[in-house]
Amino acid sequence: MYALHIHHDAAKDLRQLRLTDLDAFGRITAILQEIKASQYLLDCLTARDFGYDKSETFHVTEIASLRRAGNFWRLKIWEIKGYRVIYCYIPGERAYYVLGIMERGINYETDHPFMQRVIDAYRNL
């Protein structure tokens, strides 16, 4: 069985989001709870372009610019325009870790402070 864990950095992001954008906080939290409760949806978290056609509530893509750093993915919730959920998959554990909630305007390059934080969290799992 797969598992979904929220890293403490992502929990901190969610707490901040709760203060600044309650609607986005609620929607992200609800989607993460829905995914956590469904083995099917958990399995889809590493299915490239899952939901690309908006047939699902979210879209999954691998973060190609971070391939050398680890197994990083991005979840875009269609109802939310301004944020992305960044997570990784650890195959040996069959576990996904949400590492951060990223504002849409941030790039995915390794030199960005947010992405560096995510990479550091991944390395410390």
C-alpha positions as CSV (number, residue, x, y, z in Angstrom):
1,M,0.0,0.0,0.0
2,Y,1.1,3.6,-0.7
3,A,1.3,6.3,1.9
4,L,1.2,10.1,1.8
5,H,3.1,12.1,4.4
6,I,3.2,15.9,4.9
7,H,6.8,17.1,5.6
8,H,7.0,19.7,8.4
9,D,8.1,22.3,5.9
10,A,4.9,21.7,3.9
11,A,2.8,21.8,7.0
12,K,4.4,25.2,7.8
13,D,3.5,26.4,4.2
14,L,-0.1,25.2,4.8
15,R,-0.3,27.1,8.1
16,Q,0.9,30.3,6.4
17,L,-1.5,29.7,3.5
18,R,-4.3,29.4,6.1
19,L,-3.5,32.9,7.2
20,T,-3.2,34.5,3.7
21,D,-5.5,32.5,1.4
22,L,-8.1,30.5,3.3
23,D,-9.8,29.3,0.2
24,A,-6.6,27.8,-1.3
25,F,-5.7,26.3,2.0
26,G,-9.1,24.6,2.2
27,R,-9.0,23.3,-1.3
28,I,-5.4,22.0,-1.1
29,T,-6.1,20.4,2.3
30,A,-9.2,18.7,0.9
31,I,-7.4,17.3,-2.1
32,L,-4.5,16.0,-0.1
33,Q,-7.0,14.3,2.3
34,E,-8.8,12.8,-0.7
35,I,-5.6,11.5,-2.2
36,K,-4.4,10.1,1.1
37,A,-7.6,8.1,1.4
38,S,-7.4,6.6,-2.1
39,Q,-4.8,4.0,-3.2
40,Y,-5.9,4.7,-6.8
41,L,-5.1,8.4,-6.5
42,L,-1.9,7.7,-4.6
43,D,-0.8,5.4,-7.5
44,C,-1.6,8.2,-9.9
45,L,0.8,10.6,-8.2
46,T,3.7,9.2,-10.4
47,A,1.6,8.8,-13.6
48,R,3.0,11.4,-15.9
49,D,0.4,13.9,-17.1
50,F,-2.4,12.3,-15.0
51,G,-5.3,14.7,-15.2
52,Y,-3.8,16.8,-18.0
53,D,-7.2,17.0,-19.8
54,K,-9.0,18.2,-16.7
55,S,-10.8,14.9,-16.3
56,E,-9.5,14.8,-12.8
57,T,-9.3,17.5,-10.1
58,F,-5.6,17.8,-10.5
59,H,-2.7,17.4,-12.9
60,V,0.5,15.5,-12.1
61,T,3.9,16.1,-13.8
62,E,7.5,15.2,-13.0
63,I,9.7,18.2,-12.4
64,A,12.3,17.5,-15.1
65,S,14.7,20.3,-13.9
66,L,15.1,18.4,-10.6
67,R,15.7,14.9,-12.0
68,R,19.4,15.0,-10.9
69,A,18.4,16.0,-7.4
70,G,15.7,13.4,-6.8
71,N,12.3,12.1,-7.7
72,F,10.3,15.3,-7.6
73,W,6.7,15.9,-8.8
74,R,4.3,18.7,-9.1
75,L,0.6,18.6,-8.4
76,K,-1.5,21.4,-9.9
77,I,-5.1,21.6,-8.6
78,W,-7.3,22.9,-11.4
79,E,-9.5,25.0,-9.1
80,I,-6.5,26.9,-7.6
81,K,-4.5,29.2,-9.9
82,G,-1.8,30.4,-7.6
83,Y,-0.2,27.4,-6.0
84,R,1.5,24.1,-6.7
85,V,2.0,21.1,-4.4
86,I,5.6,19.8,-4.6
87,Y,6.2,16.3,-3.5
88,C,8.6,13.3,-4.0
89,Y,8.2,9.6,-4.1
90,I,10.4,7.1,-2.3
91,P,9.9,3.8,-4.0
92,G,11.5,1.6,-1.3
93,E,8.9,2.9,1.2
94,R,6.1,3.2,-1.3
95,A,5.6,6.6,0.2
96,Y,5.0,10.1,-1.1
97,Y,6.1,13.1,0.9
98,V,4.6,16.6,0.3
99,L,7.6,18.8,0.7
100,G,6.1,22.2,0.0
101,I,3.3,24.4,-1.3
102,M,4.8,26.7,-3.9
103,E,3.5,29.9,-5.3
104,R,2.9,29.6,-9.1
105,G,5.4,32.4,-10.0
106,I,8.4,30.5,-8.6
107,N,10.5,28.7,-11.2
108,Y,11.6,25.1,-10.8
109,E,15.4,25.8,-11.0
110,T,17.6,24.4,-8.3
111,D,19.0,27.8,-7.5
112,H,15.7,29.2,-6.3
113,P,15.5,29.3,-2.4
114,F,12.2,27.5,-2.3
115,M,13.5,24.7,-4.5
116,Q,16.7,24.5,-2.5
117,R,14.6,24.1,0.6
118,V,12.6,21.3,-1.1
119,I,15.8,19.5,-2.2
120,D,17.3,19.8,1.3
121,A,14.1,18.3,2.8
122,Y,14.2,15.4,0.3
123,R,17.8,14.7,1.2
124,N,17.0,14.7,4.9
125,L,14.1,12.2,4.6
